[in-house]
């Protein structure tokens, strides 16, 4: 039996499409309307409300809470201020990524960590000898993401900088709000006790309606996160715990997360391997690709068709070539309705990963495998000032 | 000494597109705009405090995808929101809705006619093929079949091959489309009156013709072109109104190095020795350039700015014959609440879902034809055709939170109205529109906070479009392709050397399309 989130009573009533997706054992809406298109545009043009309750959430408490996390993840946690949030991956001893998520410092000795996979055992095992308690609060804490340019106006009483968090009340309900999200836009995530979930949903919908708020599902989110250049576990990378062979694993450097690896820290899981990799440079790079329109149009014109574009983001492995040689593979891609560009996220051998490099990507046109021109570009594809502003 | 390579007269969207392409090609470009802001008829204005309107043109339907790509308009702020349903309210609380979702649409059509529900997909496929057949013409300077020059012959031969390779039934259909009336053409497909009327309406927009006038079927196709791009979605509502389309193009032009001067009204084009040398502004300032491009319509360009004395007599004569006959008006409403269309309540449809699309007042072909009958004899339609959108439903920032703006395109409101346009006539038009609409949405009158009525005379006065024609000249067959605006001068050039045209008065014509501006830039770059 799949679990339902604390918002299910509301989301089920709104889900006209009857399209649901599984996420960490829960069901969440793929789209509410018959097509996800307007939900996508709400993210970029007004405000979108996502149920992100299935995230794993851990409360890490105690004198050594900072020490534990500082040791587990690649970023510097000890110097985080209260109210600060940090995005970070964490690795195994070989320096390969296990998972990625956010760490929020709720007070001097309390952190909340979010993760895509279960991590309780990993945290507890690494806490040996430390004065710290790790509690899985995944089920008791419900979460909503409010994303889009109007989200600030909807949360009028909240004033937060990028990647900061605060305890506050929304419509009388005690919540924690963080200026975070998975869309690369102005946005917030709101954390609430599950018993208060429904009143919070109602409050946000009522408050947001004059601003064009829309409940939005995973299909719309998938487009937005690709535009934002944000990777997705199990799609863009295989977590080291699930890798069957070594070549399936990735280091933070290979995922374009070098900026999160703080080698100044004396000890953390994977440090030695990462220091060595930093010295020699990663073999792979995780980059953005732009598919050249004219080349795509030509492939379709050859068979007498107007250019076809994917109506939804795809998440399959697609070969990318440099001449006859395979330079790498794309793992997610889709049409950006805002940018009017066909974009993809790809892993490329380091030699081919310089922005501006012209490559070819496989594309199936009328049952036949063809190749379209692509260009390596810097991520994110879309980076509005309001995201940080 | 010319200090500029190119002066573009008029900062409408075509002028800006032309300037952007020229600047990207390294030309030193100056755009001169008469008004205090760029955009021409594609502009957004806060007409009433807190209420923003696309005062004139109000949707993006035909903006060329290659322009969006070449000029990177999304990077300069263009965000096109989907506008995907059409509601046609009918008498006795009935309605016809066209939905974006295939199943939902079919179910609704089947409620009116099972046959039409089936024909609908086939019709869509046919229009798709026709639009694809005609599309290559949009991006090219139209070849003149009478010319014997090598380039022209080659282009004609290319086109000839193109049509020869076309399937026979497609060619026949295309010929029909080019010659029939939209009502007759639709009669071949459908039996539901409201469906035929709503579809035929796009064949009459901007012309002084009725749905039963021959030639209107093609205009239907012209408008369908915007839908050809499928998921590319170049059609819809521009977030921030149509002014944001112009702002994005202006941003691209500036980024490429073009200079844009507002409040710079051109009095005339400097011509000497049959060559354009620059322009003179109102107030006397003279600005020189090697090339002058006019985004103004053909009448204003040649009769006002260049002057008859600088042009061949027969050319002047043709320009005089170029037909404008503006036939449409706009009514912009600031609303305290959403209109309650009684047909929606009766059917149990969430009005918020239905009012995110267009509302069309086109209950039957006869209704439209009668509306035209009034106009034929110089009167405003007593019961006009209306195409309505509520931009605040798509972009809440267009109105204060919880309030709305409503944009009503009205036809027919002939420029040459009996007795001429007066304030009283303007308000009478506003009343006729509100009265007609209130029959379907009775709360409308009380919901209105402010009202702005824009007549063809206002369009001419404010934006400078002759006779208020929204396409810079009627989009009728005798004024299209190699005949637009004048035979032998359809390729953006003019009898004056160094003077070009880039407005919608040239091929392929109106709509916020940008194709004329782009084609003109290419003609100029090719000539240099």
Interface residues (C-beta under 8 A of the other chain):
Chain A: X34 X35 X37 X38 X41 X44 X45 X46 X150 X209 X210 X211 X212 X293 X306 X307 X308 X309 X310 X311 X335 X337 X338 X339 X340 X341
Chain B: X65 X68 X69 X73 X74 X75 X79 X80 X81 X82 X84 X100 X101 X104 X128 X132 X228 X229 X230 X231 X232 X233 X234 X239 X356 X394 X395 X396 X397 X401 X402
